[in-house]
Amino acid sequence: MALLRLYLAGPMTGYPAFNYPAFFAAAQTLRDAGYAVINPASIGLHADWAYADYLRVSLRLMLNSGQGVAVLPRWDASRGAQTEVQVARALGWPVHT
């Protein structure tokens, strides 16, 4: 049976280290539970990118590789994560807390 591929959605903007430690910890926890994980924090930082660039790349990654979404705490305070969850729900994907 193939692993369910979960895209991680959560807040980054305004967090120390862009909340990457929480993203990488959640990704490991999900992998340990048997999921395949798509972690947008793995995109890294790009000095010449704007918010829209990160969102565009993240959505492409989610749509091309995901089958569901796992959300980090306070995802609902993040406009990017809200968009990702809205897209997942529109596609009928599961959204896990």
N, CA, C and O atoms as CSV, one atom per row, in Angstrom:
chain,resi,resn,atom,element,x,y,z
A,1,MET,N,N,0.841,-1.181,0.000
A,1,MET,CA,C,0.000,0.000,0.000
A,1,MET,C,C,0.888,1.247,0.000
A,1,MET,O,O,1.831,1.337,0.786
A,2,ALA,N,N,0.596,2.188,-0.860
A,2,ALA,CA,C,1.384,3.420,-0.953
A,2,ALA,C,C,1.111,4.317,0.248
A,2,ALA,O,O,0.008,4.337,0.793
A,3,LEU,N,N,2.130,5.048,0.643
A,3,LEU,CA,C,1.988,5.987,1.748
A,3,LEU,C,C,1.170,7.190,1.315
A,3,LEU,O,O,1.313,7.669,0.190
A,4,LEU,N,N,0.303,7.685,2.212
A,4,LEU,CA,C,-0.405,8.928,1.951
A,4,LEU,C,C,0.613,10.059,1.994
A,4,LEU,O,O,1.384,10.166,2.948
A,5,ARG,N,N,0.619,10.897,0.974
A,5,ARG,CA,C,1.567,12.018,0.897
A,5,ARG,C,C,0.897,13.276,1.453
A,5,ARG,O,O,-0.017,13.830,0.844
A,6,LEU,N,N,1.368,13.710,2.612
A,6,LEU,CA,C,0.819,14.882,3.279
A,6,LEU,C,C,1.706,16.098,3.071
A,6,LEU,O,O,2.921,16.043,3.260
A,7,TYR,N,N,1.080,17.179,2.685
A,7,TYR,CA,C,1.751,18.469,2.569
A,7,TYR,C,C,1.606,19.168,3.910
A,7,TYR,O,O,0.511,19.196,4.471
A,8,LEU,N,N,2.689,19.733,4.435
A,8,LEU,CA,C,2.652,20.462,5.702
A,8,LEU,C,C,2.274,21.919,5.468
A,8,LEU,O,O,2.889,22.597,4.645
A,9,ALA,N,N,1.281,22.394,6.176
A,9,ALA,CA,C,0.864,23.791,6.077
A,9,ALA,C,C,0.909,24.420,7.465
A,9,ALA,O,O,0.464,23.826,8.447
A,10,GLY,N,N,1.446,25.616,7.528
A,10,GLY,CA,C,1.519,26.300,8.813
A,10,GLY,C,C,2.119,27.678,8.662
A,10,GLY,O,O,2.538,28.068,7.572
A,11,PRO,N,N,2.159,28.413,9.756
A,11,PRO,CA,C,2.675,29.779,9.706
A,11,PRO,C,C,4.198,29.821,9.599
A,11,PRO,O,O,4.903,29.008,10.197
A,12,MET,N,N,4.682,30.778,8.830
A,12,MET,CA,C,6.127,31.021,8.699
A,12,MET,C,C,6.444,32.496,8.946
A,12,MET,O,O,7.339,32.824,9.724
A,13,THR,N,N,5.718,33.361,8.290
A,13,THR,CA,C,5.987,34.791,8.357
A,13,THR,C,C,5.851,35.295,9.792
A,13,THR,O,O,4.850,35.043,10.462
A,14,GLY,N,N,6.874,36.008,10.248
A,14,GLY,CA,C,6.849,36.596,11.576
A,14,GLY,C,C,7.345,35.676,12.679
A,14,GLY,O,O,7.372,36.075,13.843
A,15,TYR,N,N,7.733,34.466,12.343
A,15,TYR,CA,C,8.239,33.511,13.326
A,15,TYR,C,C,9.758,33.488,13.298
A,15,TYR,O,O,10.362,33.683,12.244
A,16,PRO,N,N,10.385,33.249,14.456
A,16,PRO,CA,C,11.838,33.074,14.450
A,16,PRO,C,C,12.208,31.920,13.514
A,16,PRO,O,O,11.566,30.870,13.520
A,17,ALA,N,N,13.239,32.132,12.722
A,17,ALA,CA,C,13.713,31.126,11.757
A,17,ALA,C,C,12.582,30.653,10.852
A,17,ALA,O,O,12.594,29.521,10.368
A,18,PHE,N,N,11.593,31.539,10.626
A,18,PHE,CA,C,10.450,31.252,9.751
A,18,PHE,C,C,9.699,29.980,10.164
A,18,PHE,O,O,9.032,29.351,9.342
A,19,ASN,N,N,9.816,29.609,11.445
A,19,ASN,CA,C,9.127,28.440,11.987
A,19,ASN,C,C,9.642,27.126,11.397
A,19,ASN,O,O,9.004,26.082,11.533
A,20,TYR,N,N,10.793,27.188,10.746
A,20,TYR,CA,C,11.352,25.977,10.137
A,20,TYR,C,C,11.557,24.848,11.150
A,20,TYR,O,O,11.286,23.695,10.814
A,21,PRO,N,N,12.028,25.127,12.386
A,21,PRO,CA,C,12.191,24.021,13.336
A,21,PRO,C,C,10.887,23.247,13.567
A,21,PRO,O,O,10.906,22.020,13.666
A,22,ALA,N,N,9.764,23.955,13.653
A,22,ALA,CA,C,8.472,23.279,13.840
A,22,ALA,C,C,8.097,22.462,12.609
A,22,ALA,O,O,7.555,21.364,12.734
A,23,PHE,N,N,8.383,22.990,11.423
A,23,PHE,CA,C,8.086,22.260,10.192
A,23,PHE,C,C,8.906,20.969,10.111
A,23,PHE,O,O,8.367,19.908,9.795
A,24,PHE,N,N,10.191,21.061,10.391
A,24,PHE,CA,C,11.042,19.873,10.299
A,24,PHE,C,C,10.712,18.853,11.393
A,24,PHE,O,O,10.777,17.648,11.148
A,25,ALA,N,N,10.359,19.318,12.594
A,25,ALA,CA,C,9.962,18.396,13.664
A,25,ALA,C,C,8.652,17.692,13.306
A,25,ALA,O,O,8.530,16.482,13.496
A,26,ALA,N,N,7.677,18.438,12.792
A,26,ALA,CA,C,6.398,17.832,12.399
A,26,ALA,C,C,6.597,16.850,11.252
A,26,ALA,O,O,5.975,15.788,11.231
A,27,ALA,N,N,7.451,17.191,10.306
A,27,ALA,CA,C,7.723,16.292,9.183
A,27,ALA,C,C,8.287,14.965,9.688
A,27,ALA,O,O,7.891,13.902,9.209
A,28,GLN,N,N,9.201,15.019,10.646
A,28,GLN,CA,C,9.784,13.782,11.179
A,28,GLN,C,C,8.745,12.967,11.936
A,28,GLN,O,O,8.698,11.743,11.810
A,29,THR,N,N,7.918,13.641,12.715
A,29,THR,CA,C,6.860,12.942,13.455
A,29,THR,C,C,5.914,12.226,12.502
A,29,THR,O,O,5.534,11.081,12.747
A,30,LEU,N,N,5.533,12.890,11.421
A,30,LEU,CA,C,4.637,12.278,10.437
A,30,LEU,C,C,5.315,11.119,9.707
A,30,LEU,O,O,4.685,10.093,9.452
A,31,ARG,N,N,6.577,11.276,9.374
A,31,ARG,CA,C,7.314,10.173,8.730
A,31,ARG,C,C,7.385,8.965,9.673
A,31,ARG,O,O,7.206,7.824,9.249
A,32,ASP,N,N,7.647,9.234,10.952
A,32,ASP,CA,C,7.709,8.151,11.928
A,32,ASP,C,C,6.357,7.443,12.059
A,32,ASP,O,O,6.302,6.265,12.413
A,33,ALA,N,N,5.270,8.164,11.773
A,33,ALA,CA,C,3.919,7.588,11.831
A,33,ALA,C,C,3.532,6.892,10.531
A,33,ALA,O,O,2.439,6.336,10.420
A,34,GLY,N,N,4.434,6.925,9.544
A,34,GLY,CA,C,4.187,6.187,8.317
A,34,GLY,C,C,3.709,6.994,7.124
A,34,GLY,O,O,3.294,6.418,6.118
A,35,TYR,N,N,3.758,8.304,7.215
A,35,TYR,CA,C,3.347,9.153,6.094
A,35,TYR,C,C,4.551,9.590,5.262
A,35,TYR,O,O,5.667,9.696,5.772
A,36,ALA,N,N,4.315,9.837,4.006
A,36,ALA,CA,C,5.280,10.555,3.176
A,36,ALA,C,C,4.960,12.034,3.375
A,36,ALA,O,O,3.788,12.407,3.423
A,37,VAL,N,N,5.977,12.875,3.492
A,37,VAL,CA,C,5.753,14.283,3.837
A,37,VAL,C,C,6.352,15.209,2.794
A,37,VAL,O,O,7.482,15.020,2.342
A,38,ILE,N,N,5.578,16.204,2.425
A,38,ILE,CA,C,6.049,17.276,1.555
A,38,ILE,C,C,6.177,18.499,2.454
A,38,ILE,O,O,5.183,19.030,2.948
A,39,ASN,N,N,7.405,18.934,2.656
A,39,ASN,CA,C,7.704,20.006,3.609
A,39,ASN,C,C,8.103,21.279,2.858
A,39,ASN,O,O,9.188,21.327,2.279
A,40,PRO,N,N,7.254,22.311,2.853
A,40,PRO,CA,C,7.600,23.532,2.139
A,40,PRO,C,C,8.815,24.255,2.724
A,40,PRO,O,O,9.420,25.080,2.041
A,41,ALA,N,N,9.178,23.965,3.957
A,41,ALA,CA,C,10.375,24.577,4.539
A,41,ALA,C,C,11.626,24.108,3.805
A,41,ALA,O,O,12.665,24.765,3.863
A,42,SER,N,N,11.530,22.985,3.121
A,42,SER,CA,C,12.686,22.491,2.374
A,42,SER,C,C,12.997,23.340,1.143
A,42,SER,O,O,14.049,23.174,0.526
A,43,ILE,N,N,12.097,24.240,0.785
A,43,ILE,CA,C,12.350,25.175,-0.318
A,43,ILE,C,C,13.508,26.099,0.046
A,43,ILE,O,O,14.281,26.518,-0.816
A,44,GLY,N,N,13.612,26.406,1.332
A,44,GLY,CA,C,14.686,27.275,1.804
A,44,GLY,C,C,14.381,28.743,1.587
A,44,GLY,O,O,13.299,29.115,1.132
A,45,LEU,N,N,15.354,29.561,1.921
A,45,LEU,CA,C,15.209,31.010,1.812
A,45,LEU,C,C,15.900,31.508,0.551
A,45,LEU,O,O,16.980,31.041,0.191
A,46,HIS,N,N,15.266,32.451,-0.105
A,46,HIS,CA,C,15.804,33.043,-1.331
A,46,HIS,C,C,15.702,34.562,-1.203
A,46,HIS,O,O,14.603,35.113,-1.142
A,47,ALA,N,N,16.828,35.220,-1.164
A,47,ALA,CA,C,16.883,36.655,-0.900
A,47,ALA,C,C,16.070,37.482,-1.893
A,47,ALA,O,O,15.556,38.545,-1.545
A,48,ASP,N,N,15.956,37.002,-3.107
A,48,ASP,CA,C,15.262,37.790,-4.126
A,48,ASP,C,C,13.796,37.388,-4.304
A,48,ASP,O,O,13.146,37.869,-5.232
A,49,TRP,N,N,13.259,36.520,-3.442
A,49,TRP,CA,C,11.869,36.096,-3.555
A,49,TRP,C,C,10.961,36.946,-2.677
A,49,TRP,O,O,11.339,37.354,-1.579
A,50,ALA,N,N,9.767,37.203,-3.175
A,50,ALA,CA,C,8.706,37.869,-2.421
A,50,ALA,C,C,7.748,36.793,-1.894
A,50,ALA,O,O,7.857,35.622,-2.256
A,51,TYR,N,N,6.826,37.200,-1.050
A,51,TYR,CA,C,5.826,36.275,-0.500
A,51,TYR,C,C,5.145,35.484,-1.610
A,51,TYR,O,O,4.990,34.267,-1.500
A,52,ALA,N,N,4.739,36.163,-2.673
A,52,ALA,CA,C,4.026,35.499,-3.776
A,52,ALA,C,C,4.873,34.394,-4.420
A,52,ALA,O,O,4.333,33.377,-4.856
A,53,ASP,N,N,6.178,34.585,-4.480
A,53,ASP,CA,C,7.053,33.557,-5.052
A,53,ASP,C,C,7.019,32.288,-4.204
A,53,ASP,O,O,6.915,31.183,-4.736
A,54,TYR,N,N,7.109,32.450,-2.877
A,54,TYR,CA,C,7.051,31.293,-1.989
A,54,TYR,C,C,5.701,30.593,-2.098
A,54,TYR,O,O,5.646,29.365,-2.155
A,55,LEU,N,N,4.619,31.355,-2.128
A,55,LEU,CA,C,3.292,30.764,-2.216
A,55,LEU,C,C,3.118,30.022,-3.534
A,55,LEU,O,O,2.569,28.921,-3.556
A,56,ARG,N,N,3.573,30.603,-4.615
A,56,ARG,CA,C,3.454,29.972,-5.934
A,56,ARG,C,C,4.196,28.628,-5.965
A,56,ARG,O,O,3.653,27.626,-6.431
A,57,VAL,N,N,5.426,28.613,-5.471
A,57,VAL,CA,C,6.217,27.379,-5.464
A,57,VAL,C,C,5.606,26.358,-4.507
A,57,VAL,O,O,5.552,25.169,-4.823
A,58,SER,N,N,5.153,26.805,-3.354
A,58,SER,CA,C,4.556,25.896,-2.373
A,58,SER,C,C,3.277,25.262,-2.901
A,58,SER,O,O,3.071,24.059,-2.741
A,59,LEU,N,N,2.425,26.052,-3.522
A,59,LEU,CA,C,1.186,25.498,-4.074
A,59,LEU,C,C,1.471,24.497,-5.190
A,59,LEU,O,O,0.808,23.464,-5.290
A,60,ARG,N,N,2.447,24.802,-6.014
A,60,ARG,CA,C,2.817,23.872,-7.081
A,60,ARG,C,C,3.304,22.556,-6.480
A,60,ARG,O,O,2.931,21.478,-6.944
A,61,LEU,N,N,4.128,22.647,-5.459
A,61,LEU,CA,C,4.637,21.464,-4.777
A,61,LEU,C,C,3.485,20.665,-4.165
A,61,LEU,O,O,3.435,19.442,-4.299
A,62,MET,N,N,2.577,21.346,-3.506
A,62,MET,CA,C,1.430,20.698,-2.888
A,62,MET,C,C,0.562,20.006,-3.935
A,62,MET,O,O,0.187,18.846,-3.762
A,63,LEU,N,N,0.245,20.698,-5.001
A,63,LEU,CA,C,-0.644,20.147,-6.028
A,63,LEU,C,C,-0.002,19.014,-6.813
A,63,LEU,O,O,-0.686,18.058,-7.180
A,64,ASN,N,N,1.281,19.098,-7.075
A,64,ASN,CA,C,1.959,18.071,-7.856
A,64,ASN,C,C,2.276,16.812,-7.061
A,64,ASN,O,O,2.391,15.731,-7.637
A,65,SER,N,N,2.418,16.940,-5.747
A,65,SER,CA,C,2.896,15.803,-4.961
A,65,SER,C,C,1.973,15.367,-3.833
A,65,SER,O,O,2.100,14.246,-3.340
A,66,GLY,N,N,1.058,16.215,-3.415
A,66,GLY,CA,C,0.257,15.925,-2.234
A,66,GLY,C,C,-0.971,15.081,-2.487
A,66,GLY,O,O,-1.424,14.916,-3.619
A,67,GLN,N,N,-1.497,14.551,-1.391
A,67,GLN,CA,C,-2.768,13.829,-1.387
A,67,GLN,C,C,-3.619,14.254,-0.199
A,67,GLN,O,O,-4.773,13.847,-0.066
A,68,GLY,N,N,-3.041,15.064,0.649
A,68,GLY,CA,C,-3.704,15.555,1.844
A,68,GLY,C,C,-2.826,16.611,2.479
A,68,GLY,O,O,-1.704,16.854,2.034
A,69,VAL,N,N,-3.345,17.237,3.524
A,69,VAL,CA,C,-2.617,18.308,4.206
A,69,VAL,C,C,-2.603,18.030,5.704
A,69,VAL,O,O,-3.612,17.615,6.275
A,70,ALA,N,N,-1.470,18.258,6.328
A,70,ALA,CA,C,-1.343,18.242,7.781
A,70,ALA,C,C,-1.019,19.673,8.196
A,70,ALA,O,O,-0.116,20.295,7.636
A,71,VAL,N,N,-1.744,20.189,9.165
A,71,VAL,CA,C,-1.546,21.580,9.572
A,71,VAL,C,C,-0.816,21.669,10.905
A,71,VAL,O,O,-1.022,20.858,11.808
A,72,LEU,N,N,0.033,22.671,10.999
A,72,LEU,CA,C,0.748,22.980,12.234
A,72,LEU,C,C,-0.117,23.891,13.101
A,72,LEU,O,O,-1.051,24.516,12.598
A,73,PRO,N,N,0.181,23.974,14.396
A,73,PRO,CA,C,-0.550,24.909,15.252
A,73,PRO,C,C,-0.502,26.328,14.687
A,73,PRO,O,O,0.499,26.760,14.115
A,74,ARG,N,N,-1.600,27.024,14.862
A,74,ARG,CA,C,-1.796,28.417,14.426
A,74,ARG,C,C,-1.807,28.554,12.899
A,74,ARG,O,O,-1.579,29.645,12.376
A,75,TRP,N,N,-2.067,27.463,12.187
A,75,TRP,CA,C,-2.159,27.529,10.735
A,75,TRP,C,C,-3.231,28.520,10.309
A,75,TRP,O,O,-3.111,29.174,9.273
A,76,ASP,N,N,-4.290,28.626,11.128
A,76,ASP,CA,C,-5.415,29.486,10.761
A,76,ASP,C,C,-5.080,30.973,10.870
A,76,ASP,O,O,-5.876,31.813,10.451
A,77,ALA,N,N,-3.920,31.308,11.425
A,77,ALA,CA,C,-3.465,32.700,11.485
A,77,ALA,C,C,-2.525,33.027,10.323
A,77,ALA,O,O,-1.991,34.133,10.242
A,78,SER,N,N,-2.329,32.070,9.436
A,78,SER,CA,C,-1.415,32.246,8.307
A,78,SER,C,C,-2.217,32.317,7.015
A,78,SER,O,O,-2.953,31.384,6.693
A,79,ARG,N,N,-2.087,33.396,6.284
A,79,ARG,CA,C,-2.862,33.495,5.031
A,79,ARG,C,C,-2.408,32.460,4.013
A,79,ARG,O,O,-3.227,31.970,3.235
A,80,GLY,N,N,-1.112,32.111,3.996
A,80,GLY,CA,C,-0.633,31.074,3.085
A,80,GLY,C,C,-1.219,29.714,3.436
A,80,GLY,O,O,-1.714,29.008,2.557
A,81,ALA,N,N,-1.170,29.341,4.710
A,81,ALA,CA,C,-1.719,28.054,5.144
A,81,ALA,C,C,-3.231,28.015,4.939
A,81,ALA,O,O,-3.781,26.975,4.576
A,82,GLN,N,N,-3.897,29.126,5.166
A,82,GLN,CA,C,-5.341,29.175,4.910
A,82,GLN,C,C,-5.632,28.891,3.434
A,82,GLN,O,O,-6.573,28.168,3.108
A,83,THR,N,N,-4.833,29.454,2.566
A,83,THR,CA,C,-4.999,29.219,1.124
A,83,THR,C,C,-4.754,27.748,0.799
A,83,THR,O,O,-5.516,27.140,0.046
A,84,GLU,N,N,-3.698,27.178,1.363
A,84,GLU,CA,C,-3.368,25.774,1.111
A,84,GLU,C,C,-4.481,24.847,1.593
A,84,GLU,O,O,-4.836,23.891,0.904
A,85,VAL,N,N,-5.027,25.125,2.763
A,85,VAL,CA,C,-6.124,24.304,3.298
A,85,VAL,C,C,-7.371,24.469,2.438
A,85,VAL,O,O,-8.070,23.493,2.165
A,86,GLN,N,N,-7.650,25.683,2.013
A,86,GLN,CA,C,-8.824,25.927,1.166
A,86,GLN,C,C,-8.706,25.142,-0.146
A,86,GLN,O,O,-9.681,24.541,-0.596
A,87,VAL,N,N,-7.531,25.144,-0.754
A,87,VAL,CA,C,-7.308,24.395,-1.993
A,87,VAL,C,C,-7.475,22.901,-1.730
A,87,VAL,O,O,-8.133,22.206,-2.504
A,88,ALA,N,N,-6.884,22.404,-0.647
A,88,ALA,CA,C,-6.995,20.977,-0.313
A,88,ALA,C,C,-8.463,20.579,-0.145
A,88,ALA,O,O,-8.891,19.551,-0.670
A,89,ARG,N,N,-9.218,21.372,0.569
A,89,ARG,CA,C,-10.637,21.062,0.785
A,89,ARG,C,C,-11.417,21.110,-0.525
A,89,ARG,O,O,-12.307,20.290,-0.749
A,90,ALA,N,N,-11.085,22.068,-1.391
A,90,ALA,CA,C,-11.753,22.155,-2.693
A,90,ALA,C,C,-11.493,20.903,-3.525
A,90,ALA,O,O,-12.330,20.499,-4.332
A,91,LEU,N,N,-10.322,20.292,-3.321
A,91,LEU,CA,C,-9.955,19.067,-4.048
A,91,LEU,C,C,-10.478,17.803,-3.367
A,91,LEU,O,O,-10.336,16.704,-3.901
A,92,GLY,N,N,-11.080,17.961,-2.190
A,92,GLY,CA,C,-11.588,16.816,-1.462
A,92,GLY,C,C,-10.522,16.052,-0.711
A,92,GLY,O,O,-10.730,14.897,-0.340
A,93,TRP,N,N,-9.385,16.680,-0.481
A,93,TRP,CA,C,-8.287,16.048,0.250
A,93,TRP,C,C,-8.559,16.094,1.749
A,93,TRP,O,O,-9.236,17.004,2.226
A,94,PRO,N,N,-8.041,15.124,2.494
A,94,PRO,CA,C,-8.141,15.196,3.953
A,94,PRO,C,C,-7.222,16.288,4.492
A,94,PRO,O,O,-6.141,16.539,3.958
A,95,VAL,N,N,-7.682,16.930,5.566
A,95,VAL,CA,C,-6.869,17.929,6.267
A,95,VAL,C,C,-6.766,17.450,7.708
A,95,VAL,O,O,-7.773,17.330,8.405
A,96,HIS,N,N,-5.540,17.178,8.150
A,96,HIS,CA,C,-5.274,16.626,9.484
A,96,HIS,C,C,-4.621,17.667,10.372
A,96,HIS,O,O,-3.766,18.434,9.928
A,97,THR,N,N,-5.033,17.684,11.631
A,97,THR,CA,C,-4.387,18.559,12.603
A,97,THR,C,C,-3.294,17.796,13.315
A,97,THR,O,O,-2.618,18.351,14.181
